[in-house]
Amino acid sequence: MVEIIEECSAKGPVEWDAVNRLRAGGVVRKAWTEGTTLHLIAGIGEVPVSFGPSSKELGGQALEAVEIKGNLVSTTWVGIAGAGLGIAACLPQGEGVIQAHYPTEDDLTKVGGTRVNRVTLVTPKAQKVVVGLDDTDEKEKGATWALGLKAARSLDGKSGVEFLAHRIIQLYPGVSWKTTNCVSTALIFAAREKEQLVAELRRSLETGIFSQNASMAVKVGISVPLALIAYGKQAKRRILTYEEAVDVANRTGVELIPITGNRGSIGALAAVACADMGIEAAALADDSGLFKVST
């Protein structure tokens, strides 16, 4: 399974692309947008697509195949009319694209109208690394979300690391040892070397930690185990223990890393669990504010 992230200059194209690629099916399993960014989850291989002029049965743009060879990922795309322009001209100019292969010269030079265009793009393979962070501050000073954001930005673009996203995770507010708002932080990266990323991130974080209970949690990969999702949701409803965090981490392949102590592992693991929940990550359980949010 792969996650493909595309950044556009406008919301319209990514919204239309997401809906049409899902309708076309094939290797595409899931898609969502965040502002002008499109996230696509797809399987590996080649699967027939329902492609053609946009209709209830057909998608006007589709991902036909995904192939991984060594440290490279090849994706094959098809689009018709204006969607063909996006495939032939826009995607190949995206950051991270190493090569663009067109089946024919017409696929590159003749776009729009009723034409169909195809292209295969080659990009570097990276691991998705999600880092949870909690208990870095104390009542007099510090803010975990700000410390995490600063540290993540300091690594962006270095040593094969790309900082993808930052989330603030709202936890159960009844925790007696909370600083004030009771939140943890998730940092999402694409990285070629997980170990180097984690080591450099830790060094950066250590300069701004004031608590003796700070911890990290690290997860590699795209899929989120159901047991981990359940833990994240429980962290919004009740007080969890360190022992519970260790048990869930062991069962779901998440690494818990104490920085100055172990207690932060509870919230750090919850941050990893909720990192892909969108705005729900920032909400309380049954949050009235969440129900009023307009997307």
C-alpha positions as a Markdown table, in Angstrom:
| # | Residue | x | y | z |
|---|---|---|---|---|
| 1 | Met | 0.0 | 0.0 | 0.0 |
| 2 | Val | 1.2 | 3.5 | -0.8 |
| 3 | Glu | 0.1 | 7.0 | 0.2 |
| 4 | Ile | 0.5 | 9.7 | -2.5 |
| 5 | Ile | 0.3 | 13.3 | -1.5 |
| 6 | Glu | -0.2 | 16.1 | -4.1 |
| 7 | Glu | -0.1 | 19.8 | -3.5 |
| 8 | Cys | -2.0 | 22.1 | -5.8 |
| 9 | Ser | -2.4 | 25.9 | -6.0 |
| 10 | Ala | -6.2 | 25.7 | -5.7 |
| 11 | Lys | -8.9 | 23.5 | -4.1 |
| 12 | Gly | -11.0 | 22.9 | -7.2 |
| 13 | Pro | -8.6 | 20.5 | -8.9 |
| 14 | Val | -7.8 | 18.3 | -5.9 |
| 15 | Glu | -11.5 | 18.0 | -4.9 |
| 16 | Trp | -12.5 | 17.0 | -8.5 |
| 17 | Asp | -9.6 | 14.7 | -8.9 |
| 18 | Ala | -10.3 | 12.9 | -5.6 |
| 19 | Val | -13.9 | 12.2 | -6.4 |
| 20 | Asn | -13.2 | 11.1 | -10.0 |
| 21 | Arg | -10.3 | 8.8 | -9.0 |
| 22 | Leu | -12.4 | 7.1 | -6.3 |
| 23 | Arg | -15.2 | 6.7 | -8.9 |
| 24 | Ala | -12.7 | 5.2 | -11.4 |
| 25 | Gly | -11.6 | 2.7 | -8.7 |
| 26 | Gly | -8.7 | 0.4 | -9.7 |
| 27 | Val | -5.9 | 0.5 | -7.2 |
| 28 | Val | -7.3 | 3.5 | -5.4 |
| 29 | Arg | -8.7 | 2.7 | -2.0 |
| 30 | Lys | -9.2 | 6.0 | -0.2 |
| 31 | Ala | -8.8 | 9.7 | -1.0 |
| 32 | Trp | -9.4 | 12.9 | 1.0 |
| 33 | Thr | -8.4 | 16.6 | 0.7 |
| 34 | Glu | -7.0 | 19.1 | 3.2 |
| 35 | Gly | -7.1 | 22.5 | 1.8 |
| 36 | Thr | -5.3 | 22.4 | -1.5 |
| 37 | Thr | -3.6 | 19.1 | -0.7 |
| 38 | Leu | -4.9 | 15.7 | -1.9 |
| 39 | His | -4.1 | 12.4 | -0.1 |
| 40 | Leu | -4.5 | 9.2 | -2.0 |
| 41 | Ile | -4.2 | 5.6 | -0.5 |
| 42 | Ala | -3.6 | 3.0 | -3.2 |
| 43 | Gly | -2.7 | -0.7 | -3.5 |
| 44 | Ile | 0.3 | -1.9 | -5.4 |
| 45 | Gly | -0.2 | -3.5 | -8.9 |
| 46 | Glu | -2.4 | -2.8 | -11.9 |
| 47 | Val | -6.1 | -3.0 | -11.8 |
| 48 | Pro | -8.6 | -2.1 | -14.6 |
| 49 | Val | -10.3 | 1.3 | -14.0 |
| 50 | Ser | -13.7 | 2.6 | -14.9 |
| 51 | Phe | -12.4 | 5.5 | -16.9 |
| 52 | Gly | -14.0 | 7.9 | -19.4 |
| 53 | Pro | -16.0 | 11.2 | -19.6 |
| 54 | Ser | -17.2 | 11.9 | -16.0 |
| 55 | Ser | -20.5 | 10.1 | -15.2 |
| 56 | Lys | -22.0 | 8.1 | -12.4 |
| 57 | Glu | -20.1 | 5.0 | -13.6 |
| 58 | Leu | -16.9 | 6.6 | -14.9 |
| 59 | Gly | -14.1 | 8.8 | -13.5 |
| 60 | Gly | -12.5 | 11.4 | -15.8 |
| 61 | Gln | -9.2 | 10.8 | -14.2 |
| 62 | Ala | -7.7 | 7.6 | -12.8 |
| 63 | Leu | -4.6 | 5.9 | -11.3 |
| 64 | Glu | -4.0 | 2.8 | -13.4 |
| 65 | Ala | -1.0 | 1.2 | -11.7 |
| 66 | Val | 1.5 | 1.5 | -8.9 |
| 67 | Glu | 4.9 | -0.3 | -9.0 |
| 68 | Ile | 7.8 | -0.3 | -6.5 |
| 69 | Lys | 11.3 | -1.1 | -7.7 |
| 70 | Gly | 14.0 | -0.6 | -5.1 |
| 71 | Asn | 13.9 | 2.9 | -3.8 |
| 72 | Leu | 11.6 | 4.2 | -6.6 |
| 73 | Val | 7.8 | 4.3 | -7.1 |
| 74 | Ser | 6.2 | 4.4 | -10.5 |
| 75 | Thr | 2.6 | 5.5 | -10.9 |
| 76 | Thr | 0.6 | 5.4 | -14.1 |
| 77 | Trp | -2.1 | 8.0 | -14.6 |
| 78 | Val | -4.8 | 8.6 | -17.3 |
| 79 | Gly | -7.0 | 11.7 | -17.7 |
| 80 | Ile | -9.5 | 13.0 | -20.3 |
| 81 | Ala | -10.0 | 16.6 | -21.5 |
| 82 | Gly | -9.1 | 19.1 | -18.8 |
| 83 | Ala | -8.2 | 16.2 | -16.5 |
| 84 | Gly | -5.8 | 15.1 | -19.1 |
| 85 | Leu | -4.1 | 18.5 | -18.8 |
| 86 | Gly | -3.7 | 17.9 | -15.1 |
| 87 | Ile | -2.1 | 14.5 | -15.8 |
| 88 | Ala | 0.1 | 15.5 | -18.7 |
| 89 | Ala | 1.3 | 18.9 | -17.6 |
| 90 | Cys | 0.7 | 19.5 | -13.9 |
| 91 | Leu | 1.6 | 16.2 | -12.1 |
| 92 | Pro | 4.9 | 15.9 | -13.8 |
| 93 | Gln | 6.0 | 19.3 | -12.5 |
| 94 | Gly | 5.3 | 18.3 | -8.9 |
| 95 | Glu | 8.0 | 18.4 | -6.3 |
| 96 | Gly | 9.6 | 15.0 | -5.9 |
| 97 | Val | 9.0 | 13.8 | -9.5 |
| 98 | Ile | 12.3 | 12.4 | -10.9 |
| 99 | Gln | 11.0 | 11.2 | -14.3 |
| 100 | Ala | 7.9 | 11.4 | -16.5 |
| 101 | His | 7.4 | 8.8 | -19.2 |
| 102 | Tyr | 4.8 | 9.5 | -21.9 |
| 103 | Pro | 3.6 | 6.5 | -24.1 |
| 104 | Thr | 3.5 | 8.8 | -27.2 |
| 105 | Glu | 4.5 | 12.4 | -28.0 |
| 106 | Asp | 0.8 | 13.2 | -28.3 |
| 107 | Asp | 0.3 | 12.4 | -24.6 |
| 108 | Leu | 2.5 | 15.3 | -23.8 |
| 109 | Thr | 1.8 | 17.8 | -26.6 |
| 110 | Lys | -1.9 | 17.4 | -27.3 |
| 111 | Val | -4.2 | 18.0 | -24.4 |
| 112 | Gly | -7.7 | 19.2 | -23.6 |
| 113 | Gly | -10.8 | 19.0 | -25.7 |
| 114 | Thr | -11.8 | 15.3 | -26.0 |
| 115 | Arg | -8.3 | 14.0 | -25.8 |
| 116 | Val | -7.0 | 11.2 | -23.5 |
| 117 | Asn | -3.6 | 11.6 | -21.9 |
| 118 | Arg | -1.4 | 9.1 | -20.1 |
| 119 | Val | 1.9 | 9.4 | -18.1 |
| 120 | Thr | 4.0 | 7.3 | -15.8 |
| 121 | Leu | 5.7 | 9.2 | -13.0 |
| 122 | Val | 8.8 | 8.1 | -11.1 |
| 123 | Thr | 9.3 | 9.4 | -7.5 |
| 124 | Pro | 11.5 | 8.4 | -4.6 |
| 125 | Lys | 10.2 | 5.9 | -2.1 |
| 126 | Ala | 9.9 | 7.1 | 1.5 |
| 127 | Gln | 8.6 | 5.7 | 4.8 |
| 128 | Lys | 5.7 | 7.4 | 6.6 |
| 129 | Val | 6.9 | 8.1 | 10.1 |
| 130 | Val | 4.4 | 9.4 | 12.7 |
| 131 | Val | 5.9 | 10.7 | 15.9 |
| 132 | Gly | 3.8 | 11.4 | 19.0 |
| 133 | Leu | 5.0 | 13.8 | 21.7 |
| 134 | Asp | 3.7 | 14.7 | 25.2 |
| 135 | Asp | 4.5 | 15.9 | 28.6 |
| 136 | Thr | 7.3 | 18.3 | 27.5 |
| 137 | Asp | 6.1 | 21.4 | 29.4 |
| 138 | Glu | 5.2 | 22.4 | 33.0 |
| 139 | Lys | 2.7 | 24.9 | 34.5 |
| 140 | Glu | 5.2 | 27.8 | 34.4 |
| 141 | Lys | 6.6 | 27.4 | 30.9 |
| 142 | Gly | 6.6 | 25.4 | 27.7 |
| 143 | Ala | 4.1 | 24.3 | 25.0 |
| 144 | Thr | 4.3 | 20.8 | 23.5 |
| 145 | Trp | 2.6 | 21.8 | 20.2 |
| 146 | Ala | 5.0 | 24.7 | 19.6 |
| 147 | Leu | 8.1 | 22.7 | 20.6 |
| 148 | Gly | 7.1 | 19.9 | 18.2 |
| 149 | Leu | 6.4 | 22.2 | 15.4 |
| 150 | Lys | 9.7 | 24.1 | 15.7 |
| 151 | Ala | 11.7 | 20.8 | 15.9 |
| 152 | Ala | 9.9 | 19.3 | 12.9 |
| 153 | Arg | 10.4 | 22.4 | 10.8 |
| 154 | Ser | 14.1 | 22.4 | 11.6 |
| 155 | Leu | 14.4 | 18.9 | 10.0 |
| 156 | Asp | 12.3 | 19.6 | 6.9 |
| 157 | Gly | 14.4 | 19.1 | 3.7 |
| 158 | Lys | 17.4 | 17.7 | 5.5 |
| 159 | Ser | 18.8 | 14.1 | 5.1 |
| 160 | Gly | 15.8 | 12.9 | 3.0 |
| 161 | Val | 13.2 | 14.2 | 5.5 |
| 162 | Glu | 10.0 | 15.9 | 4.5 |
| 163 | Phe | 7.8 | 17.3 | 7.2 |
| 164 | Leu | 4.2 | 16.6 | 6.1 |
| 165 | Ala | 1.8 | 17.6 | 8.9 |
| 166 | His | 1.4 | 18.7 | 12.5 |
| 167 | Arg | -1.6 | 17.9 | 14.6 |
| 168 | Ile | -2.7 | 18.9 | 18.1 |
| 169 | Ile | -4.5 | 15.9 | 19.8 |
| 170 | Gln | -7.1 | 16.8 | 22.4 |
| 171 | Leu | -7.0 | 14.3 | 25.3 |
| 172 | Tyr | -9.4 | 13.6 | 28.2 |
| 173 | Pro | -9.4 | 16.9 | 30.2 |
| 174 | Gly | -10.0 | 15.1 | 33.6 |
| 175 | Val | -6.3 | 14.1 | 33.9 |
| 176 | Ser | -5.1 | 15.4 | 37.2 |
| 177 | Trp | -1.4 | 15.9 | 36.1 |
| 178 | Lys | -2.3 | 17.9 | 32.9 |
| 179 | Thr | -0.6 | 21.3 | 32.4 |
| 180 | Thr | -3.8 | 23.1 | 31.3 |
| 181 | Asn | -5.6 | 22.0 | 28.1 |
| 182 | Cys | -4.4 | 18.4 | 28.1 |
| 183 | Val | -3.2 | 17.9 | 24.5 |
| 184 | Ser | -0.4 | 16.0 | 22.9 |
| 185 | Thr | 1.2 | 16.5 | 19.5 |
| 186 | Ala | 1.6 | 14.4 | 16.4 |
| 187 | Leu | 4.3 | 15.1 | 13.8 |
| 188 | Ile | 4.1 | 13.3 | 10.4 |
| 189 | Phe | 7.1 | 12.9 | 8.1 |
| 190 | Ala | 8.2 | 11.2 | 4.9 |
| 191 | Ala | 11.7 | 9.9 | 5.5 |
| 192 | Arg | 14.2 | 7.6 | 3.9 |
| 193 | Glu | 15.8 | 6.6 | 7.2 |
| 194 | Lys | 13.6 | 6.4 | 10.3 |
| 195 | Glu | 16.4 | 6.0 | 12.8 |
| 196 | Gln | 18.2 | 9.1 | 11.7 |
| 197 | Leu | 15.0 | 11.1 | 11.7 |
| 198 | Val | 14.1 | 10.0 | 15.2 |
| 199 | Ala | 17.6 | 10.7 | 16.6 |
| 200 | Glu | 17.8 | 14.2 | 15.1 |
| 201 | Leu | 14.3 | 15.0 | 16.2 |
| 202 | Arg | 15.0 | 14.0 | 19.7 |
| 203 | Arg | 18.1 | 16.1 | 19.8 |
| 204 | Ser | 16.1 | 19.1 | 18.7 |
| 205 | Leu | 13.3 | 18.5 | 21.2 |
| 206 | Glu | 15.7 | 18.1 | 24.1 |
| 207 | Thr | 16.7 | 21.8 | 24.0 |
| 208 | Gly | 13.1 | 22.9 | 24.8 |
| 209 | Ile | 11.8 | 20.3 | 27.3 |
| 210 | Phe | 11.0 | 21.5 | 30.8 |
| 211 | Ser | 9.3 | 18.4 | 32.2 |
| 212 | Gln | 10.8 | 15.2 | 33.7 |
| 213 | Asn | 8.1 | 13.1 | 32.0 |
| 214 | Ala | 8.5 | 13.8 | 28.3 |
| 215 | Ser | 8.2 | 10.9 | 25.9 |
| 216 | Met | 7.9 | 10.1 | 22.2 |
| 217 | Ala | 6.0 | 7.4 | 20.4 |
| 218 | Val | 7.1 | 6.4 | 16.8 |
| 219 | Lys | 5.1 | 4.5 | 14.2 |
| 220 | Val | 6.2 | 3.6 | 10.7 |
| 221 | Gly | 3.7 | 2.8 | 7.9 |
| 222 | Ile | 0.4 | 3.9 | 6.5 |
| 223 | Ser | -2.2 | 1.6 | 8.0 |
| 224 | Val | -3.4 | 2.1 | 11.6 |
| 225 | Pro | -4.3 | -1.0 | 13.6 |
| 226 | Leu | -7.8 | -1.1 | 15.0 |
| 227 | Ala | -6.4 | -1.6 | 18.5 |
| 228 | Leu | -4.4 | 1.6 | 18.2 |
| 229 | Ile | -7.4 | 3.6 | 16.9 |
| 230 | Ala | -9.4 | 2.3 | 19.9 |
| 231 | Tyr | -6.7 | 3.5 | 22.3 |
| 232 | Gly | -6.7 | 7.0 | 20.7 |
| 233 | Lys | -10.5 | 7.3 | 21.1 |
| 234 | Gln | -10.3 | 6.0 | 24.7 |
| 235 | Ala | -7.6 | 8.7 | 25.5 |
| 236 | Lys | -10.3 | 11.3 | 24.8 |
| 237 | Arg | -12.8 | 9.6 | 27.2 |
| 238 | Arg | -10.9 | 8.5 | 30.3 |
| 239 | Ile | -7.5 | 8.4 | 32.1 |
| 240 | Leu | -5.3 | 5.8 | 30.7 |
| 241 | Thr | -2.3 | 4.2 | 32.4 |
| 242 | Tyr | 1.3 | 3.8 | 31.3 |
| 243 | Glu | 0.8 | 0.0 | 31.5 |
| 244 | Glu | -2.1 | 0.3 | 29.0 |
| 245 | Ala | 0.1 | 2.3 | 26.7 |
| 246 | Val | 2.9 | -0.2 | 26.8 |
| 247 | Asp | 0.5 | -3.1 | 26.1 |
| 248 | Val | -1.1 | -1.4 | 23.1 |
| 249 | Ala | 2.3 | -0.2 | 21.7 |
| 250 | Asn | 3.6 | -3.8 | 21.9 |
| 251 | Arg | 0.6 | -5.2 | 20.1 |
| 252 | Thr | 0.5 | -2.6 | 17.3 |
| 253 | Gly | 4.2 | -2.1 | 16.6 |
| 254 | Val | 4.7 | 1.4 | 18.0 |
| 255 | Glu | 8.0 | 2.2 | 19.7 |
| 256 | Leu | 7.8 | 4.2 | 23.0 |
| 257 | Ile | 10.8 | 6.3 | 23.6 |
| 258 | Pro | 11.3 | 8.0 | 27.0 |
| 259 | Ile | 13.1 | 11.4 | 26.7 |
| 260 | Thr | 13.1 | 12.5 | 30.3 |
| 261 | Gly | 10.5 | 10.1 | 31.6 |
| 262 | Asn | 7.8 | 7.5 | 30.8 |
| 263 | Arg | 4.5 | 9.2 | 31.7 |
| 264 | Gly | 4.4 | 11.1 | 28.4 |
| 265 | Ser | 4.1 | 7.8 | 26.6 |
| 266 | Ile | 0.4 | 7.7 | 27.3 |
| 267 | Gly | -0.4 | 10.9 | 25.4 |
| 268 | Ala | 2.3 | 10.4 | 22.8 |
| 269 | Leu | 0.8 | 7.0 | 21.8 |
| 270 | Ala | -2.6 | 8.7 | 21.6 |
| 271 | Ala | -1.1 | 11.3 | 19.3 |
| 272 | Val | 0.1 | 8.6 | 17.0 |
| 273 | Ala | -3.3 | 6.8 | 17.1 |
| 274 | Cys | -5.2 | 10.0 | 16.2 |
| 275 | Ala | -2.7 | 11.5 | 13.7 |
| 276 | Asp | -4.8 | 10.6 | 10.6 |
| 277 | Met | -8.2 | 11.5 | 12.1 |
| 278 | Gly | -8.3 | 15.0 | 10.6 |
| 279 | Ile | -10.1 | 17.7 | 12.7 |
| 280 | Glu | -11.5 | 15.0 | 14.9 |
| 281 | Ala | -8.1 | 14.7 | 16.5 |
| 282 | Ala | -8.4 | 18.2 | 17.9 |
| 283 | Ala | -11.8 | 17.5 | 19.4 |
| 284 | Leu | -13.0 | 16.2 | 22.7 |
| 285 | Ala | -15.2 | 13.0 | 22.8 |
| 286 | Asp | -18.7 | 14.0 | 21.7 |
| 287 | Asp | -17.5 | 17.6 | 21.2 |
| 288 | Ser | -20.2 | 20.1 | 20.4 |
| 289 | Gly | -17.7 | 22.3 | 18.7 |
| 290 | Leu | -16.8 | 19.5 | 16.2 |
| 291 | Phe | -20.5 | 19.2 | 15.2 |
| 292 | Lys | -20.5 | 22.9 | 14.3 |
| 293 | Val | -17.4 | 22.8 | 12.2 |
| 294 | Ser | -18.1 | 23.4 | 8.5 |
| 295 | Thr | -15.8 | 21.6 | 6.1 |
